[in-house]
Amino acid sequence: MGPAEALAILAAGIAAGSVNAVVGSGSLITFPTLLAFGLPPVVANVSNNVGLVPGNVSSMLGYRRELAGQRGRLVRLGVASAAGAAAGAVALLWLPAAAFRLIVPVLILMSCALVLMQPWLSAWLRTRSASREQRRPSPLLSAGVCLSGVYGGYFGAAQGVLVIGLLGSFLDEALQRINGAKNVLVGIVNGTAAIVFILVAHVSWIAAALIAVGSTIGGLVGARFGRRLSPAALRLFVVAVGLTAAVKLIFF
């Protein structure tokens, strides 16, 4: 890997960390970048997951004010997230690589659709929260969070959008507090999957380290300044990168 490639991966990590803190679809930036530099899809996915964990931690720190009073809820939902993530990570390593190449383009396209739909999803969540009093995690919410963990352990792009939708549907909380909780649950999913990958999978440690440094910086920047960015421009950029990745996996 030359200096130009390393710089590009580092920049992708910074962008992904920022996007993950605010939107939750940063893998649609880093995963295609690793593919573009020749990493096999499964190795790229594994290395990307490991590298994004420090960025998840920095995003949590950036949203610590919004996390006040949510510890008990997040412990319960975190267990469900971790269980799902472990299952998804095992599925990624157990299924043949050819299956990943077939499944992931579909997941990327679904993720792009979710990113585009986020403004309408957020408006719907605000409408529902105005007429709801439920604040405790229900068994149905725990089950949904577990399934989103399976998805996150297997691939994970736009996992954050799914989690925001789940939390907003069941909890009467402000959207920023929901986003803070999302950062914690996505961090648990990525961290659990990373442990599995480090133990039994092949990780490109150079790529993972570059993404780790970049995503840590990006997570702090996104948590502090991300709300000032144009949401529409950010979504369009993420979707464009995601569509490029899907086309590369399907046709090349």
LUMDO-663701 format. One line per field, with one value per residue: residue number from 1; residue in one letter; chain; z, y, x of N, C-alpha, C in turn. Coordinates in Angstrom, 2 decimals, decimal comma. Layout:
N
n	NUM:... $
res	A:... $
chain	A:... $
n_pz	Z:... $
n_py	Y:... $
n_px	X:... $
ca_pz	Z:... $
ca_py	Y:... $
ca_px	X:... $
c_pz	Z:... $
c_py	Y:... $
c_px	X:... $
This chain:
252
n	1:2:3:4:5:6:7:8:9:10:11:12:13:14:15:16:17:18:19:20:21:22:23:24:25:26:27:28:29:30:31:32:33:34:35:36:37:38:39:40:41:42:43:44:45:46:47:48:49:50:51:52:53:54:55:56:57:58:59:60:61:62:63:64:65:66:67:68:69:70:71:72:73:74:75:76:77:78:79:80:81:82:83:84:85:86:87:88:89:90:91:92:93:94:95:96:97:98:99:100:101:102:103:104:105:106:107:108:109:110:111:112:113:114:115:116:117:118:119:120:121:122:123:124:125:126:127:128:129:130:131:132:133:134:135:136:137:138:139:140:141:142:143:144:145:146:147:148:149:150:151:152:153:154:155:156:157:158:159:160:161:162:163:164:165:166:167:168:169:170:171:172:173:174:175:176:177:178:179:180:181:182:183:184:185:186:187:188:189:190:191:192:193:194:195:196:197:198:199:200:201:202:203:204:205:206:207:208:209:210:211:212:213:214:215:216:217:218:219:220:221:222:223:224:225:226:227:228:229:230:231:232:233:234:235:236:237:238:239:240:241:242:243:244:245:246:247:248:249:250:251:252 $
res	M:G:P:A:E:A:L:A:I:L:A:A:G:I:A:A:G:S:V:N:A:V:V:G:S:G:S:L:I:T:F:P:T:L:L:A:F:G:L:P:P:V:V:A:N:V:S:N:N:V:G:L:V:P:G:N:V:S:S:M:L:G:Y:R:R:E:L:A:G:Q:R:G:R:L:V:R:L:G:V:A:S:A:A:G:A:A:A:G:A:V:A:L:L:W:L:P:A:A:A:F:R:L:I:V:P:V:L:I:L:M:S:C:A:L:V:L:M:Q:P:W:L:S:A:W:L:R:T:R:S:A:S:R:E:Q:R:R:P:S:P:L:L:S:A:G:V:C:L:S:G:V:Y:G:G:Y:F:G:A:A:Q:G:V:L:V:I:G:L:L:G:S:F:L:D:E:A:L:Q:R:I:N:G:A:K:N:V:L:V:G:I:V:N:G:T:A:A:I:V:F:I:L:V:A:H:V:S:W:I:A:A:A:L:I:A:V:G:S:T:I:G:G:L:V:G:A:R:F:G:R:R:L:S:P:A:A:L:R:L:F:V:V:A:V:G:L:T:A:A:V:K:L:I:F:F $
chain	A:A:A:A:A:A:A:A:A:A:A:A:A:A:A:A:A:A:A:A:A:A:A:A:A:A:A:A:A:A:A:A:A:A:A:A:A:A:A:A:A:A:A:A:A:A:A:A:A:A:A:A:A:A:A:A:A:A:A:A:A:A:A:A:A:A:A:A:A:A:A:A:A:A:A:A:A:A:A:A:A:A:A:A:A:A:A:A:A:A:A:A:A:A:A:A:A:A:A:A:A:A:A:A:A:A:A:A:A:A:A:A:A:A:A:A:A:A:A:A:A:A:A:A:A:A:A:A:A:A:A:A:A:A:A:A:A:A:A:A:A:A:A:A:A:A:A:A:A:A:A:A:A:A:A:A:A:A:A:A:A:A:A:A:A:A:A:A:A:A:A:A:A:A:A:A:A:A:A:A:A:A:A:A:A:A:A:A:A:A:A:A:A:A:A:A:A:A:A:A:A:A:A:A:A:A:A:A:A:A:A:A:A:A:A:A:A:A:A:A:A:A:A:A:A:A:A:A:A:A:A:A:A:A:A:A:A:A:A:A:A:A:A:A:A:A:A:A:A:A:A:A $
n_pz	0,00:-1,00:-0,23:-1,21:-1,35:1,36:2,48:1,31:2,44:5,12:5,00:4,18:6,48:8,34:7,22:7,39:10,18:10,98:9,63:10,76:13,39:13,09:11,10:10,53:8,56:7,72:6,77:4,12:2,94:3,72:3,17:0,27:-0,44:0,46:-1,16:-3,64:-3,56:-3,86:-1,89:-0,98:-0,85:1,65:3,39:3,27:4,47:7,07:7,98:7,82:9,72:12,13:12,15:12,47:15,08:17,15:16,30:16,84:19,62:20,11:19,12:20,98:23,25:22,42:22,48:25,14:26,88:25,95:26,66:29,31:32,02:30,63:31,15:32,29:30,40:28,12:28,86:28,92:26,23:25,02:25,53:23,87:21,42:21,32:21,27:18,82:17,09:17,38:16,24:13,60:12,81:12,92:10,94:8,70:8,50:8,27:6,04:2,51:0,63:-1,83:-1,40:0,13:-1,76:-3,31:-1,56:-0,30:-2,20:-2,39:0,27:0,45:-1,39:-0,12:2,17:1,13:0,31:2,80:3,90:2,20:2,86:5,39:6,24:6,08:7,78:10,22:10,58:10,86:13,22:15,04:14,96:16,01:18,58:19,84:20,68:22,47:25,44:26,34:27,72:28,44:27,34:25,28:24,93:22,19:21,06:21,98:20,57:17,94:18,04:18,44:15,98:14,28:15,17:14,19:11,45:11,53:12,45:10,29:7,98:8,02:7,02:7,23:9,47:11,71:10,97:10,93:13,67:14,85:13,83:15,09:17,89:17,98:17,36:19,57:21,90:23,90:23,36:22,81:19,57:19,45:21,81:21,20:19,08:20,41:21,97:19,89:18,92:20,97:20,91:18,29:18,51:20,34:18,78:16,63:18,11:19,30:17,01:15,99:17,87:17,38:14,71:14,96:16,39:14,72:11,97:8,88:9,05:7,53:8,79:8,42:6,88:8,69:10,87:9,78:9,22:11,82:13,10:11,53:11,83:14,54:14,83:13,11:14,41:16,73:15,55:14,06:16,10:17,34:15,39:13,40:13,23:11,98:9,33:5,93:5,76:3,47:1,45:2,64:2,79:0,03:-0,83:0,61:-0,42:-3,14:-2,99:-1,92:-4,00:-5,96:-4,83:-4,82:-7,58:-8,30:-6,97:-8,21:-10,97:-11,38 $
n_py	-1,19:2,11:5,56:7,30:5,67:4,99:7,51:8,06:6,06:6,78:9,30:8,47:7,09:9,21:10,61:8,61:8,18:10,66:10,70:8,44:9,28:11,07:10,25:7,44:5,63:5,17:3,05:2,82:4,46:3,77:0,96:0,66:2,07:0,43:-1,78:-0,62:-0,46:-3,02:-5,02:-8,17:-8,77:-9,86:-9,68:-6,92:-6,08:-7,16:-5,91:-3,26:-3,19:-3,71:-1,48:0,65:0,63:2,20:4,74:4,54:4,58:7,17:8,63:7,98:9,24:11,86:12,26:12,13:13,75:13,49:10,91:10,72:9,28:7,02:4,59:2,05:1,20:0,98:-1,00:-3,27:-3,34:-3,44:-6,00:-7,53:-6,47:-7,29:-10,08:-10,48:-9,39:-11,16:-13,47:-12,55:-12,01:-14,58:-15,78:-14,39:-15,38:-18,07:-18,56:-18,99:-17,02:-16,29:-16,07:-13,77:-11,85:-11,90:-11,20:-8,77:-6,54:-6,20:-5,54:-3,15:-1,53:-1,47:-0,13:2,35:3,23:3,51:5,57:7,68:7,87:8,87:11,59:11,57:9,44:10,51:12,61:11,16:9,81:11,93:12,67:10,40:10,34:12,43:11,50:9,44:7,55:5,56:4,49:2,48:-0,20:-2,55:-6,11:-6,56:-4,45:-5,15:-7,53:-6,55:-4,92:-6,89:-8,27:-6,22:-6,13:-8,58:-8,01:-5,89:-7,23:-8,84:-7,17:-4,23:-1,51:1,51:0,57:2,13:3,78:1,98:1,33:3,80:4,12:1,97:2,58:5,08:4,37:3,02:4,37:7,22:9,75:12,53:13,23:13,60:12,37:9,79:9,39:9,44:7,10:5,29:5,44:4,14:1,51:0,68:0,79:-1,29:-3,47:-3,37:-3,64:-6,19:-7,85:-7,28:-8,49:-11,20:-11,33:-10,64:-12,80:-15,06:-14,48:-13,18:-10,17:-7,11:-5,40:-2,98:-1,45:-1,49:-0,11:2,45:3,24:3,18:5,29:7,45:7,26:7,71:10,39:11,48:10,71:12,31:14,84:14,70:14,35:16,80:18,84:17,90:18,36:20,77:20,44:20,20:18,21:17,07:17,18:15,56:13,09:12,55:12,29:10,01:8,08:8,10:7,04:4,53:3,39:3,19:1,24:-0,95:-1,35:-2,01:-4,47:-6,02:-6,03:-6,29 $
n_px	0,85:0,69:1,67:-0,37:-2,64:-2,87:-3,38:-5,84:-7,47:-7,29:-8,56:-11,09:-11,80:-12,01:-14,17:-16,14:-16,31:-17,34:-19,80:-21,02:-21,44:-23,50:-25,36:-25,12:-24,12:-21,54:-19,98:-20,61:-18,84:-16,17:-16,00:-16,37:-14,05:-11,95:-12,45:-11,87:-9,13:-8,33:-8,79:-10,17:-13,76:-14,81:-12,62:-12,25:-14,64:-14,41:-12,03:-12,79:-14,85:-13,44:-11,75:-13,54:-14,44:-13,02:-13,89:-16,61:-16,51:-15,51:-17,66:-19,63:-18,57:-18,74:-21,47:-22,19:-23,67:-26,29:-26,73:-27,26:-29,00:-29,82:-28,66:-29,58:-31,48:-29,85:-28,09:-29,76:-30,69:-28,23:-27,27:-28,94:-28,14:-25,43:-25,69:-27,02:-25,08:-22,90:-24,00:-24,40:-21,74:-20,61:-22,14:-21,21:-18,59:-19,04:-20,69:-20,13:-17,71:-18,69:-21,41:-21,51:-20,77:-23,03:-25,11:-24,43:-24,51:-27,31:-27,92:-26,50:-27,88:-30,37:-29,56:-28,82:-31,33:-32,55:-31,00:-31,71:-34,38:-34,36:-35,08:-37,92:-38,41:-37,49:-39,31:-41,65:-41,07:-41,02:-43,69:-44,93:-43,80:-45,02:-47,44:-47,05:-46,37:-44,80:-41,75:-40,02:-37,90:-39,46:-40,21:-40,51:-39,06:-36,50:-36,14:-36,14:-33,86:-31,96:-32,11:-31,27:-28,69:-27,72:-27,73:-25,86:-23,55:-23,06:-22,84:-23,58:-23,75:-25,54:-26,74:-27,14:-29,28:-31,38:-31,46:-32,07:-34,64:-35,96:-35,64:-36,88:-39,47:-40,41:-39,72:-40,29:-38,60:-36,38:-35,02:-32,23:-31,35:-32,07:-30,35:-27,89:-28,17:-28,30:-25,66:-24,27:-25,37:-24,76:-22,00:-21,58:-22,41:-20,53:-18,17:-18,48:-18,62:-16,10:-14,40:-14,91:-14,01:-11,28:-10,35:-10,77:-10,72:-9,29:-7,64:-6,89:-4,49:-3,18:-4,99:-7,14:-6,02:-5,57:-8,21:-9,15:-7,74:-8,64:-11,47:-11,76:-11,00:-12,93:-15,31:-15,33:-15,34:-17,72:-19,64:-19,46:-19,66:-21,27:-24,04:-24,21:-23,77:-25,00:-27,74:-28,94:-26,94:-25,01:-26,36:-26,73:-24,08:-23,24:-25,00:-24,26:-21,65:-22,27:-23,84:-21,89:-20,25:-22,01:-22,40:-19,78:-19,43:-21,36:-20,81:-18,07 $
ca_pz	0,00:-1,12:0,57:-1,71:-0,91:2,81:2,75:0,91:3,44:6,32:4,74:4,21:7,88:8,96:6,71:7,93:11,59:11,09:9,18:11,73:14,57:12,80:10,28:10,79:7,34:7,32:6,03:2,70:2,46:3,91:2,51:-1,15:-0,57:0,58:-2,39:-4,75:-3,47:-4,15:-0,84:-1,23:-0,14:3,05:4,13:3,36:5,45:8,39:8,34:8,01:11,01:13,20:12,14:12,86:16,51:17,89:15,94:17,61:21,00:20,13:18,94:22,28:24,13:21,94:22,80:26,52:27,53:25,56:27,22:30,74:32,41:29,75:31,39:32,45:29,10:27,17:29,29:28,44:24,78:24,62:25,54:22,65:20,30:21,30:20,84:17,38:16,39:17,36:15,24:12,28:12,50:12,64:9,63:7,68:8,36:7,97:4,67:1,53:0,16:-2,98:-0,88:0,55:-2,96:-3,80:-0,57:0,10:-3,05:-1,99:1,54:0,18:-2,01:0,94:3,05:0,43:0,39:4,18:4,08:1,50:3,54:6,78:6,62:6,31:8,98:11,38:10,74:11,38:14,62:15,84:15,05:16,94:19,96:20,42:21,21:23,14:26,80:26,66:27,81:28,74:26,22:25,26:24,32:20,74:20,75:22,19:19,44:16,78:18,21:18,22:14,54:13,68:15,50:13,22:10,23:11,75:12,53:8,96:7,11:8,92:6,48:7,58:10,67:12,60:10,56:11,43:15,13:15,14:13,56:16,15:19,16:17,86:17,29:20,84:23,05:23,87:23,64:21,78:18,53:19,77:22,81:20,47:18,31:21,35:22,28:18,68:18,86:21,92:20,45:17,11:19,02:20,92:17,67:15,94:19,01:19,43:15,76:15,86:18,69:16,62:13,53:15,37:16,86:13,75:10,57:8,38:9,10:6,98:9,95:7,97:6,54:9,92:11,69:9,15:9,46:13,25:13,37:10,87:12,39:15,87:14,58:12,52:15,40:17,57:14,72:13,73:17,28:17,73:14,32:12,36:13,09:11,19:7,93:5,17:5,76:2,12:0,76:3,27:2,35:-1,39:-0,93:1,12:-1,37:-4,34:-2,69:-1,77:-5,32:-6,62:-4,26:-5,29:-8,99:-8,36:-6,54:-9,14:-12,35:-11,51 $
ca_py	0,00:3,31:6,72:7,84:4,78:5,12:8,79:7,94:5,25:7,62:10,30:7,76:6,82:10,45:10,86:7,59:8,46:11,82:10,29:7,50:10,00:11,86:9,54:6,01:4,85:5,42:1,92:3,04:5,22:3,03:-0,35:0,80:2,51:-0,75:-2,56:0,05:-0,71:-4,41:-6,00:-9,03:-8,21:-10,28:-9,07:-5,49:-5,91:-7,47:-4,86:-2,05:-3,30:-3,55:-0,12:1,64:0,55:3,41:5,84:4,38:5,02:8,63:9,15:7,86:10,29:13,12:12,35:11,69:14,52:12,91:9,56:10,80:8,65:5,90:3,45:0,79:0,84:0,59:-2,30:-4,31:-3,40:-3,80:-7,47:-7,99:-6,07:-8,13:-11,43:-10,43:-9,13:-12,39:-14,35:-12,02:-12,19:-16,00:-16,05:-13,86:-16,25:-19,43:-18,62:-18,83:-15,65:-16,02:-15,62:-12,37:-11,01:-11,83:-10,60:-7,41:-5,48:-5,98:-4,82:-1,78:-0,79:-1,22:0,89:3,63:3,63:3,96:6,88:8,66:7,98:9,30:12,77:11,17:8,62:11,39:13,32:10,18:9,54:13,08:12,61:9,33:10,65:13,40:10,83:8,23:7,69:4,41:4,84:1,32:-1,11:-3,68:-7,30:-6,41:-3,59:-5,93:-8,46:-5,77:-4,51:-8,09:-8,52:-5,20:-6,56:-9,62:-7,28:-5,15:-8,15:-9,41:-6,12:-3,09:-0,17:2,11:-0,06:3,19:4,25:0,98:1,43:5,02:3,83:1,10:3,30:6,14:3,79:2,44:5,18:8,62:10,49:13,47:12,55:13,62:11,32:8,53:9,27:9,05:5,68:4,57:5,34:3,12:0,17:0,36:0,51:-2,64:-4,42:-3,40:-4,17:-7,64:-8,48:-7,12:-9,52:-12,46:-11,26:-10,65:-14,14:-16,17:-14,05:-12,45:-8,72:-6,28:-4,53:-1,64:-0,78:-1,32:0,94:3,74:3,56:3,44:6,65:8,37:7,24:8,33:11,83:11,79:10,57:13,51:15,98:14,55:14,58:18,21:19,77:17,24:18,92:22,00:20,10:20,06:16,80:16,60:16,95:14,42:11,89:12,30:11,81:8,64:7,23:7,98:6,10:3,21:2,88:2,82:-0,05:-2,00:-1,60:-2,71:-5,85:-6,75:-6,11:-6,43 $
ca_px	0,00:1,49:1,22:-1,63:-3,72:-3,00:-4,03:-7,25:-8,17:-7,39:-9,60:-12,37:-12,09:-12,48:-15,53:-17,05:-16,53:-18,22:-21,13:-21,58:-21,89:-24,68:-26,33:-25,03:-23,92:-20,16:-19,40:-20,81:-17,68:-14,91:-16,02:-16,01:-12,66:-11,09:-12,63:-11,20:-7,69:-8,03:-9,04:-11,34:-14,92:-14,95:-11,50:-12,56:-15,70:-13,85:-11,07:-13,59:-15,54:-12,46:-11,25:-14,55:-14,78:-12,60:-14,77:-17,85:-16,24:-15,42:-19,02:-20,31:-18,06:-19,27:-22,89:-22,37:-24,75:-27,57:-26,84:-27,59:-30,25:-30,20:-27,77:-30,29:-32,07:-28,82:-27,55:-30,68:-30,66:-26,89:-27,16:-29,58:-27,28:-24,24:-26,07:-27,25:-23,82:-22,12:-24,61:-24,12:-20,32:-20,40:-22,74:-20,30:-17,43:-19,47:-21,20:-19,04:-17,47:-19,57:-22,70:-21,34:-20,79:-24,41:-26,00:-24,07:-25,09:-28,70:-27,90:-26,04:-28,98:-31,35:-28,99:-28,94:-32,74:-32,80:-30,37:-32,54:-35,68:-34,22:-35,88:-39,31:-38,41:-37,36:-40,58:-42,62:-40,73:-41,45:-45,16:-45,29:-43,38:-45,94:-48,62:-46,64:-45,89:-43,96:-40,34:-39,20:-37,74:-40,37:-39,60:-40,48:-37,91:-35,28:-36,02:-35,75:-32,46:-31,15:-32,05:-30,41:-27,34:-27,36:-27,39:-24,63:-22,43:-22,80:-22,34:-23,72:-23,95:-26,84:-27,28:-27,58:-30,60:-32,32:-31,56:-32,82:-36,04:-36,49:-35,73:-37,87:-40,80:-40,81:-39,35:-40,68:-37,38:-35,94:-34,25:-30,80:-31,10:-32,15:-29,12:-26,86:-28,35:-27,92:-24,20:-23,84:-25,76:-23,95:-20,66:-21,59:-22,47:-19,24:-17,16:-18,67:-18,22:-14,65:-13,75:-15,01:-13,15:-9,88:-10,00:-10,84:-10,75:-8,12:-7,81:-5,82:-4,26:-2,82:-6,25:-7,92:-5,40:-5,83:-9,62:-9,31:-7,29:-9,55:-12,82:-11,70:-11,05:-14,23:-16,38:-15,32:-15,76:-19,13:-20,46:-19,43:-20,02:-22,06:-25,38:-24,14:-23,64:-26,23:-28,14:-29,22:-25,67:-24,37:-27,06:-26,46:-22,72:-23,21:-25,72:-23,43:-20,57:-22,87:-24,22:-20,64:-19,83:-22,92:-22,09:-18,48:-19,60:-22,23:-20,32:-16,62 $
c_pz	0,00:-0,29:0,11:-1,25:0,59:3,17:2,40:1,93:4,74:6,15:4,76:5,64:8,61:8,53:7,32:9,40:11,80:10,72:10,20:12,96:14,34:12,09:10,55:9,54:6,81:6,57:4,54:2,10:2,55:3,16:1,02:-1,36:-0,49:-0,64:-3,54:-4,74:-3,45:-3,04:-1,22:-0,37:1,33:3,90:4,30:4,43:6,87:8,85:8,61:9,37:12,17:13,30:12,64:14,35:17,30:17,56:16,65:19,04:21,07:19,92:20,25:23,22:23,71:22,29:24,27:27,25:27,21:26,16:28,70:31,01:31,58:30,06:31,47:31,15:28,16:27,58:28,76:26,92:24,26:24,60:24,27:21,43:20,18:20,82:19,33:16,60:16,29:16,31:13,83:11,87:12,17:11,27:8,51:7,44:7,95:6,53:3,69:1,06:-1,02:-2,53:-0,45:-0,66:-3,53:-2,87:-0,37:-0,87:-2,72:-0,70:1,34:-0,42:-1,00:1,88:2,42:0,49:1,77:4,42:3,41:2,22:4,92:7,12:6,90:7,56:10,23:11,64:11,32:12,85:15,51:16,01:16,05:18,39:20,63:21,07:21,98:24,54:27,20:26,66:28,06:27,50:26,33:24,70:22,81:20,30:20,91:21,04:18,19:16,85:17,99:16,73:13,82:14,00:14,58:11,91:10,38:11,83:11,18:8,01:7,78:8,34:6,74:8,73:11,63:12,26:11,04:12,94:15,54:14,91:14,63:17,46:19,10:17,82:18,65:22,05:22,85:24,31:22,52:20,80:18,83:20,84:22,16:19,66:19,21:21,72:21,09:18,60:19,80:21,39:19,21:17,53:19,62:19,82:16,99:16,81:19,17:18,17:15,59:16,68:17,96:15,45:13,90:15,76:15,73:12,29:10,19:8,34:8,41:8,01:9,55:7,65:7,80:10,78:11,11:9,37:10,92:13,60:12,78:11,51:13,80:15,75:14,08:13,50:16,30:16,79:14,42:14,91:17,64:16,66:13,29:12,16:12,24:9,70:7,25:5,12:4,35:1,36:1,32:2,81:0,90:-1,59:-0,51:0,12:-2,65:-4,14:-2,57:-3,10:-6,11:-6,12:-4,78:-6,74:-9,12:-7,99:-7,55:-10,45:-12,47:-10,62 $
c_py	1,25:4,45:7,27:6,99:4,92:6,42:8,73:7,14:6,04:8,66:9,66:7,44:8,05:10,74:9,88:7,83:9,62:11,44:9,36:8,22:10,69:11,06:8,04:5,18:5,01:4,28:2,05:3,92:4,37:1,69:-0,23:1,26:1,34:-1,66:-1,95:-0,21:-2,20:-5,42:-6,86:-8,56:-8,60:-9,67:-7,58:-5,23:-6,11:-6,34:-3,54:-2,06:-3,06:-2,10:0,91:1,64:1,77:4,63:5,76:4,88:6,55:9,28:9,07:8,98:11,65:13,35:12,01:12,49:13,93:11,53:9,57:10,18:7,46:4,62:2,12:0,29:0,30:-0,71:-3,42:-4,45:-3,79:-5,30:-8,05:-7,66:-6,99:-9,54:-11,47:-10,25:-10,39:-13,36:-13,87:-12,22:-13,65:-16,36:-15,56:-14,82:-17,67:-19,56:-18,41:-17,38:-15,29:-15,54:-14,16:-11,45:-10,89:-11,04:-9,13:-6,33:-5,16:-5,19:-3,37:-0,95:-0,50:-0,12:2,27:4,14:4,16:5,35:7,97:8,91:8,60:10,57:12,44:10,30:9,49:12,14:12,39:9,89:10,69:13,08:11,55:9,69:11,63:12,74:9,56:8,50:6,57:4,81:3,63:0,43:-2,29:-4,90:-7,20:-5,52:-4,36:-6,90:-7,73:-5,33:-5,70:-8,38:-7,48:-5,50:-7,65:-8,97:-6,56:-6,05:-8,73:-8,36:-4,76:-1,71:0,28:1,37:1,00:3,71:3,28:1,13:2,69:4,79:2,98:1,86:4,38:5,62:3,35:3,35:6,63:9,46:11,47:12,75:12,54:12,59:9,94:8,32:8,89:7,58:4,82:4,39:4,26:1,72:-0,25:0,06:-0,87:-3,69:-4,51:-3,97:-5,67:-8,36:-8,40:-8,17:-10,86:-12,45:-11,33:-12,06:-15,16:-15,76:-13,37:-10,96:-8,07:-5,19:-3,12:-0,85:-0,50:-0,19:2,32:4,18:3,88:4,86:7,66:8,42:7,83:9,85:12,23:11,69:11,79:14,73:15,90:14,83:16,06:19,13:19,18:17,83:20,19:21,71:20,05:18,60:16,26:16,29:15,72:13,12:11,55:11,77:10,34:7,68:7,04:6,97:4,67:2,60:2,45:1,46:-1,18:-2,36:-2,38:-4,18:-6,66:-7,02:-6,36:-7,56 $
c_px	0,89:0,94:-0,12:-2,81:-3,96:-3,72:-5,51:-8,05:-8,34:-8,50:-10,99:-12,78:-12,61:-13,91:-16,53:-17,33:-17,47:-19,65:-21,79:-22,11:-23,22:-25,76:-26,31:-24,87:-22,49:-19,51:-19,61:-19,71:-16,41:-14,89:-15,71:-14,56:-11,70:-11,24:-11,85:-9,70:-7,36:-8,25:-10,24:-12,53:-15,02:-13,84:-11,74:-13,61:-15,19:-12,92:-11,78:-14,28:-14,58:-12,00:-12,25:-14,87:-14,28:-13,44:-16,11:-17,67:-16,18:-16,79:-19,81:-19,87:-18,62:-20,73:-23,17:-23,47:-26,11:-27,79:-27,22:-28,95:-30,65:-29,42:-28,53:-30,88:-31,01:-28,13:-28,43:-30,63:-29,27:-26,66:-27,77:-28,73:-26,07:-24,56:-26,30:-25,96:-22,96:-22,67:-24,31:-22,67:-20,01:-20,97:-21,83:-19,14:-17,81:-19,96:-20,05:-18,92:-18,36:-20,94:-22,64:-21,42:-22,19:-25,32:-25,71:-24,55:-26,54:-28,77:-27,45:-27,17:-30,08:-30,86:-29,10:-30,37:-33,07:-32,21:-31,21:-33,86:-35,57:-35,00:-37,34:-39,43:-38,35:-38,66:-41,64:-42,36:-41,19:-42,97:-45,59:-44,94:-44,33:-47,15:-48,30:-46,13:-44,94:-42,49:-39,45:-39,06:-38,71:-39,65:-39,52:-39,31:-36,61:-35,05:-35,58:-34,30:-31,53:-31,01:-31,19:-28,94:-26,83:-26,92:-26,06:-23,41:-22,07:-22,24:-22,40:-23,89:-25,38:-27,52:-27,83:-28,96:-31,67:-32,55:-32,33:-34,31:-36,69:-36,68:-36,80:-39,29:-41,31:-40,57:-39,80:-39,49:-37,12:-35,01:-32,76:-30,45:-31,18:-30,87:-27,94:-26,94:-27,97:-26,41:-23,67:-24,14:-24,98:-22,51:-20,55:-21,59:-21,11:-18,14:-17,26:-18,21:-16,70:-13,91:-13,76:-14,03:-11,67:-9,44:-9,89:-10,79:-9,45:-8,44:-6,63:-5,53:-3,83:-4,08:-7,07:-7,36:-5,66:-7,28:-9,85:-8,90:-8,27:-10,92:-12,86:-11,78:-12,44:-15,37:-16,48:-15,81:-17,25:-20,04:-20,53:-20,00:-20,99:-23,43:-25,39:-24,04:-25,00:-26,63:-28,36:-27,93:-24,97:-25,02:-26,73:-25,05:-22,62:-23,87:-24,90:-22,30:-21,12:-23,27:-22,98:-20,15:-20,70:-22,62:-20,78:-18,64:-20,41:-21,54:-18,82:-16,10 $
